[in-house]
Amino acid sequence: MMNSTAKTWWGEKFMHALCSFIDKDRLTRGRAYRSSERIMAYTQKDNKVVAKIKGNKNPYYGIYETPYYKTEITFVPLENWEDILDDTAKDLLVLAKLATKELPSSVAILLPKSSQDMQTHCSCPDWENPCKHIAGLYYRLAEELDFDPFLLLKLRGIPPKELEKRLQCFMNKPKSAVLPLEKKKHAPEMGTDIKLRDFWGLPHKLKEPETMGIIPLSQPGTKLVILQWVTKLLTNRHI
């Protein structure tokens, strides 16, 4: 298993996905080039990442002064991203995690599967791919994913606004939802100023199917209860 510097499962998954088609030894060389001491400039726009990375003096290559290399990674956009978002919008569990800025395992399709999913370039004299600088940029991307999991969507050509539209559509959809509540028990009315301790106040043990009730999403507080219940379910199942 690769020793990644990422702190979240999606950052780890990103590096593990790279290991499936990139030589591990060459990839791990980039660990020393991921920090701000090496990456002097970093920009990301849509599906492209560009960095200015500090290299090493190397008389063997005729490099007698500290070099700075332009390193680029461009991800190939997914052609069927609209279908992916449409399928995602139908899954309550997935939407609940996305609403809290987490990437559920079901969207692993966004991860690169081969070198054809990316185009890379570095101005250094190393012709092998990845060079230390490209590898370092991979590590930096994994760490960026720790702070912004939606970055993976941007890199694969999925506009964040499109996801926001589908999340908003889900929250406003006037349909009934099945919730594990006691018989004849209605969803409590909760305002937007609900306290954090109240948000996690659902019973730890979910009710059995025979005690489930049908509650319309239009009832006050129901949408919040849905997210409460889904979050509890995700936590209990360790998804």
C-alpha positions, 0 to 999 in steps of 0.5 A: 500500500502506498504511503500517501500524504493525503488525510481523507479517503478521497485523497488516498483513493486518488493516489491509489488510482494513480498507482494502478497505472504509474510506476510506484517508485517514480511516483513516490519520488514526488513526495519531496516536491509537494511542499511550498518549499518546492512548489513556488506557484500553483494554479488550478483552472477547470481541468488544468493544474499548472505549477512552478517547481523548484528543481536541483542543480545538476552538473551532469545535465549542465544545470549549474544554477537552481532551476525552476520548471513549469509543470502541467497536468490536464485531466480529460473531461468525462464525456458522460458527466451529465448522466453521472450527475443525473444518476447521483441526483436520484440517490439520497445517500449520495446527495446527503454526503455531497451536501456536506462536501464529501465524496461518497465511494459511488462516485469513484468513476471520477478517479483516473483509470489510465494515463489516457485520462491525463496529459502531463508536461514538465520543462525539466530534462527528465524524459520519463513520465512522471518525473519528480516534478509531475509526481510532486504535483500529483501529491499536491493535488491529493492534499488539495482534495483533502480541503476541497473534494469537489476539486475532483469534479472540476478536474473531470470537467463537471461544473460545480454549479451543475451539481449545486443545481441538482442538490437544490432540485433535490431539496425543493422536490415536492415528493414523499419520502420514506423515513424510519419514524415511529407510527403516526409520528410526524417530523418535528418542526425545526428552524434554520437556527437549529443547534448542533447538538439538536442536529445529531439528536436522532435516536442511535438505533433506526426503527424497523421497516414495519414502523416506517411512516410516509412524510411529505417533503413539504412539511416544515423540518422534514428536509432537515430530518432526512439529512439527519437520518441519512447522516446517521445511516452513513455513520452507522454503516461506516460508508 
